[in-house]
């Protein structure tokens, strides 16, 4: 039966041709490759086509145009600029308005990617005049779109808005959803810069729908990124950013990936994960340098400085501030640069205890921001100014600053604006009111700060990230403590008192992170890298306040790494927990405890200690804890940290072993050869663990996990005779979850009571090995009905945190 439905049009609204039709023009084929993110192939095809003689002027221009787009996507602005110049030369010689508009639009985009926004706006304005002379609506729409993007990047948002709205209407009339969607992205950006959150979100959502409808991944990425700016919930922010990154990766736009990586750094910094934020900023900076996007480097360096300040690395912060100033001198930066620079210098002065300098910097920032449209940053600057005014004993001046900030926020209907930290603004206002003895108003401001804090993590299903948000940021810790104190005084219900701890939690996200952690652990080689990485991953995974990595050495317990709240002492904590570590040394089991016993959950500290065991050797311990005010570690956290410790132990053992080998390499050549075999074996072992965990992350059904593990073990041991048994201590039955014999699966084995050897294994927690049939009988093994007698066998217990769960029998 013939197909009667219409075929879906391509993103450029080209009609699908019958099979007998001629091949598509070469520029169209190049454009199709670029649209699919295959930019290297697109460039290769365009180069070959441009080398041919007899091309028409229009075809040559089209080929240069689409090739330049692919160069821009790859971050090769030099080649893109050369193509744009070649297009302009052809257009000038042809003296055709349409050709000139096309060439100038390409040049304007190259200038924007270089950060030359004023030049780009001028180029796009000339392109618009040429497009209108040509009377080609497509070129007029594109010129308006290019001009709008250049203008919002300049800060000329009202002009950008008018032109982009007109462009969207023209693209709509042409039936080009990709163009319309991209123009609406400019509309959203202009609204967002003007602090019109609702209008920005509406335009961004409309852009997202249009771009998705035609498969425009570049447009999808931009729209998702724009939706993040006015989103209060960090869980939603992270999802939007990760979706945007995936879209730009699929579209092949490297510079855009740098932008999203930077924005992810902002999101993780806002969650209090400064070390992860630093890694993301560094990665974003590398992308910016590689792609020539130097206009983004200055503000990226400022964010790196801010992260270093929060970690107490003041020399590193000064180095990044100097780098930022150099970047600002070399190339025009984002219009926010000077505001954020003043605030970052103020942040550094506060941390170093230099209040007069901090006061100068925050006053300067507030003055710079006074007559701009950057309300979000201005409110943050006023909150920072209030903090310093309180520190120097000027409560009246502090209240003046926070009253202005909160009036501005109310004027925007308490919306989440770009760059705004509403929790900070309302907390500083509460403190200023309290310092001026306006107790009731201070309480109301505290409640507002607390409400914004709770709203920020409402969609975070990852408990580790939620706990980090609550306890890693000084202002959040202060808000939580102040709220709990006030809630007890007011005798609020337990639900209201602990609203910041409520919310749905899932294991999928932390489990996926744990799988990724295992892969990255396998790539690290030095002990120092492993120690820092392990501290970071344990912190992010659990959200703990205090994380210690303690190693067993010949000299005794050694602190190899730590992360504790500001003002606390890691060595003192190690001294306090030594007896608990000794208990774990004896049991070698992951422990979860709460103290003091009998106290309410909010007043208890929960802690997990996971032993680091590799090759039956105890290498050390991973210790984490958190106060009940900021969260509670549970059995799931214990299990996740236990798995992390298992992965880390193998990596640490390999690193220590490799280090020792390097020290003796000149004297022990034969040992080196043997050691390489061991390294390979251990790498294979870790690869097996990672392979199993990747499968577990994708499929969390219990039986599916058992099947995955069993299949992997059959592959590793090259055997067709293996079983996984599960022990139910209440029913006192062993269940045969996975059983292969002679290469065939047995699926009808009924549960049976445990045998004497199994019970012995439960008590000893050690493997059982039998070498012949005589040993089978002597040990008390019983042949399971429906199976054959083995000649030899090994049974390995499956250990949980506190008991034997079952066994693997080969």
N, C-alpha and C positions, 0 to 999 in steps of 0.2 A: 504494500500500500504506500502510495507516495506521501511524503512528509508535507503536511498542509500548514504547519505553524511557521511563523516568521523566524528566521535565524537571528540570533542575538547580534547586534551591531558591535563593532569594535569600539574602543575608547574614543577614537577619532570620528566615529559615526560613518565609517566606510561601509558600504553595502557588500556583503559577501558575494563573490563572483561565482558563476557556474564553473564546474570543473574544466569545461572546454575553453574558458576564457584565457587570454594571454596572462603571463606572469605579471605580478604587481611591479610598478616602477621601482627602480633600485633604491631610491630615497625612502620609499614606503617600507621596503623590506628592512632597511637599516633602522628605521624608526620603530618597526615592530620588535626587533631585537632589543633595542634600548628600552622600550616599554616593558619588556619582560625581564629587565634587569641584566641582560647579557651585553654589557657595554663593551667589553673587550672584543667580542665577536662583531658588534656593530661598528666599532672603529676599524677593525680589519677589513670588513666588507666595504666601508666607505672609502678607505685608502685605496683599495683596488679599483673601485669605480671612478674615483677622481683622477686616477692615473691614465684613464682612457681618453682618447681624443673624440671630438665630435659631440661633446655634451652641450646641451643648450644652456643659456645663462640661468634660466629658472631651475633646471636640474642641478647645476653646479651649486647654486645658492642653497637649494634644499639639502644637498648632501653635506655641505659645510655646516649648515644649521644643525642637522641631527647629529653630526659628528661632534660638534662643539658641545652639545647637550651631554653626550656620553663622556667627553673630557671633563666637564663640570662635575658630573656624577662621580667620576673617579678621583676628583680633586686635582686634576692637572690643569690649573688655571693658565699656565703658560701656553699650552697648546690650544686651549679654548679661546684665549685672547688672540692668538695668531689667526685662528679660523674666523673670529669676529672681524678682525681687521681686513682679512681677505674678502669677506662678504661685503664690507663697506666699500672697499676699492672697486669691486665688481659693480655694486649698485651705483656708485658715483659715475663710473664710466658709462653705464647703461642709461643714466639720467631718468630712471623710472621711480616714481613715488612709492609704489608698492615694494619694489626691491629695497629701497632705502629704509622703509619702515621695518621690513623684516630684518635687515642687517643691524639697525640701531637697537631693536628689541633684544637681539642676541648680545650685543655689546653691553647693554644696560644690565643684563643678568650677570655677565662676567664681572662688571664693575661692582655690583652688589656683593658677590661672593668674595671680592677682594676687600670689602669694607669701605668702598668709595661711594657712599650713599648719595652725597650731594651731586657728584658727577653722574651717577646712575639716574638720578631724578632728572637732571638736565638732558641726558641722552634720551630718556623715555619721553620727555615732553616734546623733543624734536621728532621722535618716532611717531607720536600721536598726530602731529601736524601733517606729516607725510602720509600717514594712514588715512586721514580724512581727505586729503587731496586725491588719494587713489580710489576713494569711495568703496573700499573693500571693508565690509563690516567685521570680518574675522580679524584683520589687522588692527582696526580701531579697538576692538575688544581686548586684544593682546596688549596693545600699547597702554590702555587704561589700567590693565592689570599690573604691568611692569611698573608703571608710574606709581600706582597705589602702594606696591610693596616697598619701593624706594622711599616713599614719603613716610610710611609708618616707621620705617627703620631710622629715619631722620628725626622722628618725633612730631611730624606734621600730620597728626592723626585725623583731624577734621577734613583736610584735603584728601587724605588717603581714603577716608570713608566715602566721600562723594564719588570719587572716581571708581572705586571698587564696586560700589552698588550699581553704577552705570554699566561697568564691565560685565557684572553678573547677569544683568538684564539682556545685554547683547548676546552673550554666550547662550542664554536660555532660548532666545529667539532663533539662534542658529541650530538649536538642538544638540549642543555640545555640553554634556553634563560635567566632563572633566574640567573644562574651562570655567564653567559656572561654579563648581565646587572650589576650585583654587581661588577664584575671585572672592567667594564668601569667606575663605580663610583670611584674606586680607581684611575684610570687613570685621571679622571676629578679633583679629589682632588690634585693629584701631580701636574698637570698643573696649577691649581689655586694657589698652594703654590709657584710655580715658576713664578707667574705673567703672565701666558700665558692665558689671559681671553678667547680669541676666541677658543683655543683648549679645554679649560676646559668646556666651554658651549657646544661645539659639542659633547664631550664625555658624558656629563651629559644628554643631550637631547637623545642621542642614548641609554643610560642606561634607561631613563624614558620610551621610546617606548618599549624596550624589557621587562622590568619588568611589565609594564601594560599589555602587550600581554599575559602574563602567570599568572596574578593575584598575583604577588609578592609584597604585600603591604609594606613589610619592604624595599625592593629595591626601590619602588616608593617613599617612604618617604625620603630615602637618596638622591635620584636623584633630587627631588624637592628642598631639602635643599641646595644641591650643586649649583643649578641654581641661588639661591638667592645671593650668594656671589659676583658675578660679574655683578649684575643687578643694574643699576643706578636709575631706577624709583621705588620710594618707594611704589607706588600703586601696582606694580607688585610684589615687595618684599613681601608685606603683604599677597597677594593672594597665592604666592608660599608657604610661611610659614604656613598659615592656612590649605592649602591642605596637606602639609607634616604632620602637627599635626594630621589631620583627618586620614591619612594613618597609622601613628604609633599607634593611638588609636585603629583603627580597627584591626591592627596586634597584639596589646597587648604588645608592647615594651615600658616599663615604662621609662627606662633610656633615650631612644631616644626622648621620649616626653619631658624630662627635657632639652635636647639639643635644641629642637625647641622652648620651652618656653623661654630659655635664649636668643636665636636669635630674638624672638619676642620682648624681652626687648631691645635688641640693636636697632631694627627698631623703636620702639616707642621713645627711647631716641634720635635717630636721627631726629625724628619729633618734638622734644622739649617737649614731654610729660613725664617729669622726674618722676612724682609720679606714673604714670601707669607703667613705666619701672621698678621702684623700686619694685612694687608689683610682676611683672613678674620675676625679679631676685630672690626675696625671695622665690617664688614658685619653681623656678628652683633649688635653693639651697636645699630646702626641698626634692625634688626628688633625687638629687645627694646623699644626706646623706642617704636616705632610700634605695637607690640601691647600695651604696658603691662606687659610682663614685667620689672618693675623688680628683682625678686629675683635676676635673673641678671646685672644690670649690674655689681655690685661685683666678682664673681670674674672677669668678662670684663675689667674694668679692670686687675685684678692681672695677668692673663696678658699684656695689652698692656704693662704695666710691665716684666714679665720679658723680653719680646721686645726691648724698647728697651734694656734692660741688656745683653743679649747683643750688640746692635749697637753698644754704646758710647755710646748717647744718654742720658746720666744725667739731664739736665734734663727730658727728655720722660718718663723713667721716674718721676721725682718728681711730675710733673704727674698722671700716671695713678694713682699711689699716693694722691695727695690726692683725686682723683675717686672712687677706690674707698672711701675713708673716708667721704666725703660720702654715697655710696650706702648704705653700711652704717648710717649715722645716720638716713637717710630711710626705709629699708625693711629688713625682715628679709632676710638673705642666706642662701645655701647654708651648711650647717653646716661646710663646709670652709673658709669664708672666713678666720677668724681664724688657722687653722694656716698657710694659704698666704700670708696677709699677712705673718706673722712671717718666714717663709722668704724671701719676696721682699725684705723689708728686709735680711735677712742676705745675700742674693745681691748686692744693691746695695753693701753695705758691703764685701764681699769684693772686688768689682771696683774699688772706690775705694781699696782698701788700708787700710781701717779695721778691722783684725782684732778689737780689743776690742768694737766695736759689733756686728760679725758674730757674735762669740761669744755676746753677750747675746741676740741675736735667735734664733739657732739653739737655744740652751738653752731659751728661752721656748717655742719651737715644740715641742721634744721634751717639755717638761713638760706642755703643753696636750694633747698626743697620747697621753700615757702610759696613760690609762685609757679610751681610746676604741676603737671597732672599726675605725678607719681605719689598719690596719696598713701599707698601702702608703705612705701619706704619712709615717707615723712612721719607716719605714725610710729614706725619702729624707731626712728631717730629721736622722736620726742620721748619715747619710753626709755631709751638709753640715756638721754639727757636727765630725765627724772631720777634714774638710778644714781647718777653721779651727784645730782643736787642733794639727794637724801644723804649720800655718803659724806658730803662736806658740811652737812648741817643746815641746809636751806629747804625745809619742808614746804614753805609757801611757794617757792619757785618750782619745786617738783610738782606740786599740785596744779600750778598754772600750765605746765607742760602736758600733764596727763589729761587735764580737762580739755585742752585743745584736741588731743589725740582721740579721746573718746567721743567728743562732739563730732569729729570728722567721721568716725566709724558709724555713729548713729545716723549721720546724714546719708550714708550709703546703705542704710537699712541693715547694719551689722553683717553685711555680706563679706564673703571671703574674696579679697582683692589680690591682684598680683603683688607678690613680694611681702604681703602683710603677715605679721605674726600676732593674731588677735589675743592669744593667751598671754603673751608678754605685755601687750598694751594694757589689758585689764588688770593683770597682776600688779604692774607698777602703779596703776591708778589706785588699787586697793591699798598698797603700801603708803602712797602719798596721802590718801585720806586718813589712814590710821595714824600717820605721823602728825597730822593736823587735828587729831582727836575727833574725827567724824566717824564714829564707830559703826553706826548703822549703814551709812553709805559705803564704808569700807567692806562690810560684810556682803552687801549687794554686788560690789565690784568683784570680790573674791568668788562669789557664786557664778558671775559671768565668766571669769577666767577659767573656773573649773568646768563650766558647761562647754566652753570652746575646746578645752583639753579633751573632754570625753568625746565630743563630736569628731575630733581629729582622728580618733582610733576606732570609731564605731564599726568601720568596715574592715578592720584588720583581723583576719581570722588566724593569723600567725601569732600565737601567744608570746613567742620570743621577741618579735619586733614590738609588740604592744608593751611588754615589760621594759624594753630598752627605752622606748619613748617616755615612759613614766619616770625612770630613775637615772638616765644618763645626762639629762639636761638640768642645770642648776635651778632654773625657774620652775620647772615641772616638779622637781623634788620639793621646792618651797611651797608650791601650790597644794600638793598632796598633803604635806604635813599641816599646813594652815587649815585646809578643808577638814581633815580628820579631827583636828582640835576643836574647830568651830562646830562640827557636826555632833561631837560628843556633848559639847556644852548645850546645844539645842535639842539633844536627844532625838536626833533624826533616826529613821528606821535603818536597819542594817543594809537594806537594798540601796537607799539613797546615799548612805555613808560610803559605800564601796562601789558606786556606779562605775567608777573608772576601771574596776576589775572585771566587770560583766562583759559578756559578748560571746558569740559563737567562736569556737576554736576547732581547727582541723589539723591533722597531721600531714596532709599531703604536701603543703608548701615547705615546712621544715624538713620533711623526708627528702624532697627533691633537692633542697640545699645540701643535705647530708651526702647525697650521691655525688653532687658536684664537688663537694669538699674532698671526698675520697679520690676523685680523679686529679684534683689540683695537688693534693698531698703527694701523690705519686710523682709529680713533676718537680717537687722541691728536693734539693740535695743537701744544703747546709743546715746544720743544727740550729743556727740563729734564725734562719728563715722559717724553719719548721716551728720553733718555739713561738715566734710572734704570730704566725699564721694560726696556730692552734688556739692561742689565747683569743684572737679575733673571732674565729669560727665558733668557739664555745660560747663566747659572749653573745654573738648574733643569734645562735641557735636557741639558747636558753633565756636570754634577756637578763642574766644574773647581774647583780651589783658588783660582786667580787668574784674574780676568777684567778686562780693560782695554778701554775704548772710546777709541780714539785718532782724532782728526780732523785732516785736512789743512787748514791755514790759511795765510794769507799770512805769518805769523810763524814757520811751521814746524809740527812735530807738537805737538798740544795734547791733554792728557789730559782727556777730557770726563766720565769716570766710571770707577769701579774697585771691585773687591771682592777683598781679599787677606786671608790669615790674620792674626790678631792679632799685632802685633809686627813685621810686614813693611811695607815702604815702596813704595807704588805708583809714585811718580816715579822711584825708583831702578830698579825693574823696567823702566820705560819706557826709561830710559837703556841698560839692558843689552840690550834687544831691538831697539833702533833699527836696527841693520844688517839684522836679519831683516825688519823692516817695509819697508826700502828695497828688499830683494829682491822682496817681494810687490808693491811699487809698480811695479816693472819688469815683472813677469809678469802682474799682475792675476789671478792664479790662487790658489785656496785651497791652503794648504800644511799638511802634517802632518809633523812631525819628532820624532825621539827623541834625547835626549842624556843622558849622554855615549855616543858610539858604542862598541859592543862590550861595554857593561855589561849585567848581567842586567835583565830587565824590572822587577823590584822596585826596582832602583836607578836606573832611567832616569826622566827627566821627559819627558812627551809634551806637545806643544803644537800648537795649530791657530791659524793666522792667516787670517782671511777678509777680503778687501777689500770695502769698501762702495762699490759702483759704481752710479750712476744717471745715465741720459742720457749714457752714455759718460764721465762725470766721476767721478774717484776722490775720494770724500768723506772716507774714513778707513779704519779697520781695527777688526775685532773680534778680540781676542787672548784665548785661554784656554789654561791649562796645568794639569797635575796631576802630582804625584809618584807614581812607580810603586807605592809602599806603599799608596796609596788607590785605584788604578785605572789604566787605560791607555786613552787616546783611540785610536779606530780609524778606519778609512775611513768607516764609517757615521756617526761623529761629525763627521768632516770634511764629509761631504755635508750633514748636517742643519744644521750651523753655517753652511755656505755658503748654504743656502736661507734661513736666518734673516737672514744678512747682506744677501741680495738684497731681502727684504721690508723690512728696516730702512732700507736705502739709499733706497728709494722714499719711505718715510715721512719720513726725515730731509731729503731733498731738498725734499719738499713743505713741511715745517716751515720750513726755511731760506728757501725761496722766498716763503712767506707772510709771514715776518718782514720780509724786505726790502721786500716790497710794502706792508706796513703803515706802514713808515717813510716811504714816498714817496706815500702815497695822496692827500694833499692836492694834490700837484703833477701827478699823472699819472692823471687820470680815465680817459682812453682806454686807458692801459696796464692799469689795473685791470680793465676789461672784458675785455681780451684774456687777462689772467692768470686770470680766473675760468674761461674756457674751458679753459685749460691745466690748472687744478686739477681741473676736471670730468673732463678726459681722463685725467689721472693717477689720479684716484679710480677711474675705469672700468677703467684698466689694472690697478690693484691688486685691484679686484673680480674681474677676470678671473682673475688669479693665485690669489686666494682660492678662486674657484669651482673651478678646476682642482685645487687642493690638497685641497679638501673631498672631491671625487670620489676623489682618490688615497688619502686616508685611509680611505675606505669600501671601496675596491677596489684592492688592491695587486698584482693580476695585471699583468704587464708590458704585454701586448697591450691590456688594458683601459685602462691608463693612456695608451698611445699613441692609442687610439681617442678617449678623453676629450679629450685635448689637440687632436687633429685636428678633432673636432666643434666644439670651442669656437672654434678659429681660423677654421673655415669660417663660423661665425656672426658672428664679429667683423668679418672682411673681406668678408662678403657675396659669397663666391665659391664656384663649383662646381668649381674647378680648383686642387687643392692636393695635395701629397705630403709624406710624412715618410719619409726614408730613413735607414737605420742602416748604419754602416760597420764591417765585420769586418776589422781590420788583419792578422790572421793569415792568413785565407783570401784577403784582398785582394778582397773582394766587397762590393757595395752591395746591401742588402736593402730591398725596397719594402714597408714595414710598413703604410703607409696611403696610398692613391692614389685621388683622385677626378678625373674628367674629365667636363666638361659635366654636372655634377651627379650622375653615376653612379659608383659605386665599382667600381674594377678590382681583382680579387682573384687574378688568375693571372699576374702579372708575375714573371718569374724573376730571381734575383740576377744582377748584372752586375759586371764589373770597373769600377773608378772611372775617370771621364773626366779629361782634362787640367784642365778648370776646377775639378772637385772637388778634385783633388790640390793645385791652387793655393790653394784655400780652406782646405785642411788646414794648409798652410804659413803663410798670412797670418792665419788665424782671423778674417777679415773677410767680410762679406756680398758676394755677387756680384750685379750688376744688369745686365740687358740690355734695351734699349729697343725693338729691332726685329729682324727676321729676319737682316739683314745682320750685326748684332753677334753673333747666335747663331753664325753660321758663322765669323766672325773669332775668336771666343773659343774655338772648338773644341768647342762643345756638340754632342751626338749625340742624335737623336730615338730614344727607347726604342721598340722594336718593340711594336706594339699601341696606340700613343698618337699623338696629333696634334702637329704643330709649333705651339708657342706664338708669339704675336706679340711678347710681352714677358714678362719673368720676373724674380723675385728669389729668390735662394737664401741662406738664413740658417743659419750653422753652429750645431749643438747642441754646446755646450761642456761638457766634464766638468772635473774638477779639473786635469787635465794634458794633455788632448788633445781633438781634435774627434771626437765620437761619431757624428755624422750631420748631417743638414740638413733644414730645412723649405723646400720649394720651392713658390712661388705663381706 
